[in-house]
Amino acid sequence: MSRFAHFVAIDWSGARGTRHAGIAVAICAAGGGAPDLVAPPEKRWSRRAVLDWLSSDAPREALIGFDLGPSLPFVDRGAFFPGWSASPAEARGLWALVEAVCGEEPDLGAASFPDHPEAAPHFRRHGGRTGAAFGGGRGRFRVTEHAQAAQGLKPYSNLNLVGAAQVGKASLAGMRLFHALDRRLPLWPFDPLPARGAVIVEIYTALAARDAGRPPHRAKMRTFAALDEGLAALGAAPVPGEGAIDDHQSDALLSAAWLRAVADRRALWAPAVLTPRIAATEGWTFGVV
């Protein structure tokens, strides 16, 4: 029997504004049933509404995956922001720093953080301008992202804010959410996996798609038929519907079923290179070994 009774996947967004087409929340129960979308309290989810749902309505024995990077590269240079005296020593300090800089932005937004004069040199931002400390090529990566690349995936640096596939904006906004949660829900591996209760993990929807048999160039599922094919590969029942489906919704639905399929694989909770230092500073993407 699984340690968890429910499995939740959240496709997240760092976009400006207060209602976001890019946020989708999906859930499935233990067993083989189809995942379902969780309806937002209004037409679209806000980030605050997701925070409220996590705090009040999320199932108690749930594994909850967020498609974002909850931290920035640290291990490669021994700091998040080398040369900045305020650069924190651990991820929770990073979340607090992002909150201190961006606390006036609506709906947990964090668009102003990369414009801070001490942070700006570390990001690729606004029209492709690359800061002097961004790093060569595709930028700096966390250890877990190097492990993703070794598995054939193509991660993007969380310091990159440019391009359709970038995840940096969503990650910075996610840090504000995790700061606001303030340990009300543990976030693995920054927190140890509890014996009971809900826990949050970082996920990468491309990993779920790969494990569902989707090739890299077809990772996005934009029809119910494609989604149901992927769900079947994960042992899940099809989602009712036909024709087109929003790919944020399909990512969340597939990832919820994927979490259910892999949650009890012990190796995924104990990656060989995940040290206490990495766990406290950079975190880890669940499913990467």
C-alpha positions as CSV (number, residue, x, y, z in Angstrom):
1,M,0.0,0.0,0.0
2,S,1.3,3.5,-0.9
3,R,2.6,5.8,1.8
4,F,0.3,8.4,0.2
5,A,-3.5,8.5,-0.4
6,H,-3.5,11.3,-3.0
7,F,-1.2,12.7,-5.6
8,V,-1.2,16.3,-6.7
9,A,0.7,18.1,-9.5
10,I,0.7,21.8,-10.0
11,D,1.8,23.4,-13.2
12,W,3.0,26.8,-12.0
13,S,3.4,30.3,-13.4
14,G,5.6,33.3,-12.8
15,A,3.7,35.6,-15.1
16,R,2.7,39.1,-14.1
17,G,-0.9,39.7,-13.0
18,T,-3.2,38.0,-10.6
19,R,-5.1,35.3,-12.6
20,H,-3.0,32.9,-14.6
21,A,-3.8,30.6,-17.6
22,G,-0.5,28.9,-16.9
23,I,-1.5,27.4,-13.5
24,A,-3.3,24.1,-13.4
25,V,-3.8,21.8,-10.4
26,A,-4.6,18.1,-10.8
27,I,-5.2,15.3,-8.3
28,C,-5.7,11.6,-8.3
29,A,-6.3,9.1,-5.5
30,A,-4.3,5.9,-4.9
31,G,-5.2,3.1,-7.3
32,G,-5.6,3.3,-11.0
33,G,-8.4,5.9,-11.5
34,A,-8.1,8.9,-13.8
35,P,-6.7,12.1,-12.5
36,D,-9.0,15.1,-12.2
37,L,-8.4,18.9,-12.4
38,V,-9.0,20.9,-9.3
39,A,-11.3,23.8,-10.1
40,P,-10.0,27.2,-9.2
41,P,-12.1,29.4,-6.9
42,E,-12.6,31.8,-9.8
43,K,-12.2,31.4,-13.6
44,R,-8.4,31.1,-13.3
45,W,-6.0,30.3,-10.5
46,S,-4.1,33.0,-8.7
47,R,-0.9,32.1,-6.9
48,R,-2.6,33.2,-3.7
49,A,-5.5,30.9,-4.3
50,V,-3.0,27.9,-4.7
51,L,-1.4,28.9,-1.4
52,D,-4.9,29.0,0.2
53,W,-5.8,25.6,-1.2
54,L,-2.6,24.1,0.0
55,S,-3.1,25.6,3.5
56,S,-6.8,24.6,3.9
57,D,-8.1,22.1,1.3
58,A,-5.2,19.9,0.1
59,P,-5.6,16.2,1.2
60,R,-3.7,15.4,4.4
61,E,-1.8,12.3,3.0
62,A,-0.8,13.8,-0.3
63,L,2.3,13.9,-2.4
64,I,2.3,17.3,-4.0
65,G,4.5,18.1,-6.9
66,F,5.4,21.7,-8.1
67,D,6.8,22.2,-11.6
68,L,9.4,24.8,-10.7
69,G,12.8,25.2,-9.2
70,P,12.6,26.0,-5.5
71,S,16.2,27.2,-5.4
72,L,19.1,28.6,-7.4
73,P,22.6,27.2,-8.1
74,F,24.8,27.3,-5.1
75,V,27.3,24.4,-5.0
76,D,29.2,25.4,-8.2
77,R,30.4,28.7,-6.6
78,G,29.7,28.2,-2.9
79,A,27.0,30.9,-3.0
80,F,23.8,31.9,-4.7
81,F,25.1,35.3,-5.5
82,P,28.9,35.5,-5.1
83,G,30.1,38.9,-4.1
84,W,26.7,40.0,-2.6
85,S,27.0,40.4,1.2
86,A,23.3,39.5,1.6
87,S,23.6,36.2,-0.3
88,P,22.1,33.6,2.0
89,A,23.7,30.4,3.1
90,E,20.6,28.2,2.6
91,A,17.5,28.0,0.5
92,R,15.1,29.3,3.2
93,G,17.3,32.4,3.5
94,L,17.0,32.8,-0.3
95,W,13.2,32.6,-0.1
96,A,13.2,35.3,2.6
97,L,15.5,37.5,0.5
98,V,13.1,37.2,-2.5
99,E,10.2,38.1,-0.2
100,A,12.1,41.1,1.2
101,V,12.7,42.5,-2.3
102,C,9.4,41.6,-3.9
103,G,6.9,41.7,-1.0
104,E,5.0,44.6,-2.5
105,E,4.3,42.8,-5.8
106,P,0.7,41.4,-6.1
107,D,-0.1,37.7,-6.0
108,L,3.3,36.5,-4.9
109,G,4.9,37.9,-8.0
110,A,8.7,38.2,-8.1
111,A,9.4,40.1,-11.3
112,S,11.4,42.8,-9.6
113,F,14.0,40.5,-8.0
114,P,16.2,40.2,-11.1
115,D,16.2,44.0,-11.4
116,H,17.8,44.4,-7.9
117,P,21.2,45.9,-8.6
118,E,23.0,43.1,-6.6
119,A,20.9,40.3,-8.2
120,A,20.9,41.6,-11.8
121,P,24.4,40.5,-12.8
122,H,23.5,36.8,-12.1
123,F,20.5,36.6,-14.4
124,R,19.8,36.5,-18.1
125,R,16.8,38.8,-18.4
126,H,14.8,41.4,-20.3
127,G,15.5,41.1,-24.0
128,G,18.2,38.5,-23.6
129,R,20.6,40.8,-21.6
130,T,23.1,38.5,-19.9
131,G,24.6,39.5,-16.6
132,A,28.4,39.2,-16.1
133,A,27.9,36.6,-13.4
134,F,25.3,34.5,-15.3
135,G,28.0,32.0,-16.4
136,G,29.0,30.9,-19.8
137,G,26.7,29.2,-22.4
138,R,23.4,28.2,-20.8
139,G,24.3,29.5,-17.4
140,R,24.8,28.1,-14.0
141,F,23.0,24.8,-13.0
142,R,22.1,23.1,-9.8
143,V,23.5,19.6,-9.1
144,T,20.1,18.1,-9.8
145,E,19.9,19.8,-13.2
146,H,23.3,18.3,-14.1
147,A,21.8,14.9,-13.1
148,Q,18.7,15.7,-15.3
149,A,21.0,16.3,-18.3
150,A,22.8,13.0,-17.6
151,Q,19.5,11.3,-18.0
152,G,18.9,12.8,-21.4
153,L,16.7,15.7,-20.4
154,K,17.4,19.4,-21.3
155,P,17.1,21.5,-18.1
156,Y,17.2,25.3,-18.2
157,S,19.0,27.3,-15.6
158,N,16.7,28.9,-13.0
159,L,18.8,32.1,-13.5
160,N,17.5,32.3,-17.1
161,L,14.4,34.4,-17.5
162,V,14.4,34.4,-21.4
163,G,12.5,32.1,-23.8
164,A,9.4,30.0,-23.8
165,A,11.0,27.1,-21.9
166,Q,12.6,29.2,-19.1
167,V,11.5,28.4,-15.6
168,G,13.2,31.2,-13.7
169,K,10.2,33.5,-13.3
170,A,8.0,30.7,-12.0
171,S,10.8,29.6,-9.6
172,L,11.2,33.0,-8.1
173,A,7.4,33.3,-7.6
174,G,7.4,29.8,-6.1
175,M,10.0,30.9,-3.5
176,R,7.6,33.5,-2.2
177,L,4.9,30.8,-1.9
178,F,7.3,28.5,0.0
179,H,8.3,31.4,2.3
180,A,4.6,32.1,3.0
181,L,3.9,28.4,3.7
182,D,6.5,28.7,6.5
183,R,6.9,25.0,7.1
184,R,3.2,24.3,7.4
185,L,3.8,21.7,4.7
186,P,7.3,20.1,4.5
187,L,9.2,20.5,1.2
188,W,11.5,17.6,0.5
189,P,14.5,17.5,0.6
190,F,14.9,20.9,2.4
191,D,12.8,19.0,5.0
192,P,13.0,15.3,5.7
193,L,10.2,13.1,4.4
194,P,7.8,12.8,7.3
195,A,6.4,9.4,8.3
196,R,2.9,10.7,7.8
197,G,1.1,13.7,6.3
198,A,1.4,15.7,3.1
199,V,4.8,16.7,1.5
200,I,5.8,18.9,-1.4
201,V,8.4,17.9,-4.0
202,E,9.8,19.6,-7.0
203,I,8.9,17.9,-10.3
204,Y,9.8,18.3,-13.9
205,T,6.9,17.6,-16.2
206,A,9.2,16.6,-19.0
207,L,10.4,13.7,-16.8
208,A,6.8,12.5,-16.3
209,A,6.2,12.7,-20.0
210,R,9.3,10.7,-20.8
211,D,8.3,8.0,-18.3
212,A,4.9,7.9,-20.0
213,G,6.6,7.1,-23.3
214,R,6.5,10.6,-24.9
215,P,9.6,11.5,-27.0
216,P,11.3,14.8,-26.2
217,H,9.9,16.5,-29.3
218,R,6.3,15.4,-28.3
219,A,6.5,16.0,-24.6
220,K,3.6,18.4,-24.7
221,M,0.1,16.8,-25.0
222,R,-2.4,19.0,-26.6
223,T,-5.2,16.5,-27.3
224,F,-7.1,14.2,-25.0
225,A,-6.0,11.3,-27.1
226,A,-2.4,12.0,-26.6
227,L,-2.9,12.6,-22.9
228,D,-4.8,9.3,-22.5
229,E,-2.1,7.4,-24.3
230,G,0.4,8.8,-21.8
231,L,-1.9,8.0,-18.8
232,A,-2.3,4.4,-20.0
233,A,1.5,4.0,-20.0
234,L,1.4,5.0,-16.3
235,G,-1.4,2.6,-15.5
236,A,-4.0,5.3,-15.2
237,A,-7.6,5.4,-16.5
238,P,-8.3,7.9,-19.3
239,V,-9.6,11.4,-18.7
240,P,-13.1,12.0,-20.1
241,G,-13.0,14.4,-23.1
242,E,-12.0,14.6,-26.7
243,G,-10.3,17.0,-29.0
244,A,-7.9,19.7,-27.8
245,I,-6.8,20.2,-24.2
246,D,-4.7,23.0,-22.7
247,D,-1.1,21.8,-22.3
248,H,-0.8,23.2,-18.8
249,Q,-3.8,21.1,-17.8
250,S,-2.4,18.0,-19.5
251,D,1.0,18.4,-17.9
252,A,-0.6,18.6,-14.5
253,L,-2.9,15.6,-15.1
254,L,-0.2,13.4,-16.4
255,S,2.2,14.4,-13.7
256,A,-0.3,13.6,-11.0
257,A,-0.6,10.1,-12.4
258,W,3.2,9.9,-12.7
259,L,3.6,10.8,-9.0
260,R,1.3,8.0,-8.1
261,A,3.2,5.5,-10.3
262,V,6.6,6.3,-8.9
263,A,6.0,7.6,-5.3
264,D,7.0,4.4,-3.6
265,R,10.3,3.8,-5.4
266,R,12.7,4.1,-2.6
267,A,15.7,5.1,-4.8
268,L,13.9,8.3,-5.8
269,W,13.9,9.4,-2.1
270,A,17.7,8.7,-1.8
271,P,19.6,10.0,-4.8
272,A,23.2,8.9,-4.6
273,V,24.7,12.4,-4.9
274,L,22.1,14.2,-2.7
275,T,24.2,15.4,0.3
276,P,22.8,17.4,3.3
277,R,24.5,20.5,1.9
278,I,22.8,20.1,-1.5
279,A,19.5,19.4,0.3
280,A,19.7,22.6,2.3
281,T,20.9,24.9,-0.5
282,E,19.7,23.7,-3.9
283,G,17.1,21.0,-3.2
284,W,16.4,18.2,-5.7
285,T,14.0,17.2,-8.5
286,F,11.9,14.2,-7.4
287,G,12.4,11.4,-9.9
288,V,16.0,12.2,-10.8
289,V,18.6,9.7,-9.6
